[in-house]
Amino acid sequence: MEKIQKTFRRILFEVIEMGLSSHRAARLFDHFMVGLIVLNVMAVMLDSIPALDAEYGPAFLGFEIFSLGIFTVEYLLRIWVAVEHRAQPEAPGKGRFRLKFMTSPLMVIDFIAIAPSLLFAAGVDLRLLRIFRLLRLFKLMRYSPALASLGSVLYAERRALLATLIIGLGLASFSATVMYNLERDVQPQAFGTIPDALWWALATLTTVGYGDVVPLTAWGRLFGGVVMIFGVCVYALPVGIIASGFANEIHQRDFVIRWGLVANVPLFKGLDAGVIRDIARNLSSRVVEKGYVAATKGSRADKMYLIVSGKVVQRNGGDSIVLEEGGFFGAKSLMEKTTYTANYVTASKCHLFILDGSEFHHLLDENPDLKQRIKDSYRQMPHEDFGQADLPEDI
């Protein structure tokens, strides 16, 4: 009985926590939850329209109760399966681990998504809780790698962002103080105090420029122009920091994935980590549809192709050979600096890694072991660059 329970918990863990793209149930669960979150946000907005609320109020309430039930069950199941994150799920300390798991950022967001509705059950006016129900939109971070990456960037760059915030607040305070001294006699209602002038400083530095408060004196306008220029510079800093950090995060994640894929290609298995890093760094990635012509017979060989997923058919006259995941082609022709000796057409949607010819030769010059490995590989195969682990006996 215990074994069945643990197996069931592991299955639930893979469905709701791991988010495996190859797991059909996990994909369906993710799509269902994303759809439910989006519908909840739409329902909150539509419920604020008096006419719709009067006609469909009970329906909105029923949908809210249904959503609350789903989110609550999901929250409790995540707590239950949390121990599967550990190498030994049944080891002592499960309670402490679950408690620690409940305080993780994503679990806090999940709790916030259901807490307002629980307050409604206690008698709080639902209309006052609409803004909190909209926080369910943040649950999408769990199902969107891009949003998760952005969260990682904000955390990684928190010190730099805090520094820009301090600089911005300092500049706003300084600007408000100067403008207070320049304009207080002319506009006491707008610049009579430094806090009053601070509204103008924030609106100007953020380039919002509402126009409700503007300097009238010549010195005030001159200083206002300087503040506008500084505002463009200072408030562009956080944007640059986040954009740069986001690009680095995506590049790093892509490189890690690419490194793992390259390391598992039969041709490169067992190579030094530094060599694999150099190969992965020079590869470009491309996803192509079925029927895409990667290389044509007789054309100059200028690229080597690695098949990450999908199938590619090599056609040479009346013969056809299927290259599958882990296969490669183009290496022999590149090595001999000749033309492709066959046509290569994708038989399904494929993810290909492409190594440019110049980079290919550079890598071979820098890594003699790789050059010898490629030579040994295609010498064992009389036909052009199969890259097949198991070839038919009649080839």
HELIX and SHEET records of a PDB file:
HELIX    1   1 GLU A    2  PHE A   13  1                                  12    
HELIX    2   2 GLU A   14  MET A   18  3                                   5    
HELIX    3   3 ARG A   24  ASP A   47  1                                  24    
HELIX    4   4 PRO A   50  VAL A   81  1                                  32    
HELIX    5   5 ALA A   82  HIS A   85  5                                   4    
HELIX    6   6 LYS A   94  MET A  102  1                                   9    
HELIX    7   7 PRO A  105  ALA A  121  1                                  17    
HELIX    8   8 LEU A  126  LEU A  129  5                                   4    
HELIX    9   9 ARG A  130  ARG A  133  1                                   4    
HELIX   10  10 LEU A  134  ARG A  142  5                                   9    
HELIX   11  11 PRO A  145  ALA A  156  1                                  12    
HELIX   12  12 ARG A  158  GLU A  183  1                                  26    
HELIX   13  13 PRO A  188  PHE A  191  1                                   4    
HELIX   14  14 ILE A  194  LEU A  205  1                                  12    
HELIX   15  15 ALA A  218  VAL A  234  1                                  17    
HELIX   16  16 ALA A  236  ASN A  264  1                                  29    
HELIX   17  17 PRO A  266  PHE A  268  5                                   3    
HELIX   18  18 ALA A  273  ASN A  282  1                                  10    
HELIX   19  19 ALA A  331  GLU A  336  1                                   6    
HELIX   20  20 GLY A  357  GLU A  366  1                                  10    
HELIX   21  21 PRO A  368  ARG A  379  1                                  12    
SHEET    1   A 4 LEU A 283  VAL A 288  0                                        
SHEET    2   A 4 CYS A 350  ASP A 356 -1                                        
SHEET    3   A 4 LYS A 303  SER A 309 -1                                        
SHEET    4   A 4 PHE A 328  PHE A 329 -1                                        
SHEET    1   B 4 VAL A 293  ALA A 295  0                                        
SHEET    2   B 4 ASN A 343  THR A 346 -1                                        
SHEET    3   B 4 VAL A 312  ASN A 316 -1                                        
SHEET    4   B 4 ASP A 319  LEU A 323 -1                                        
END                                                                             
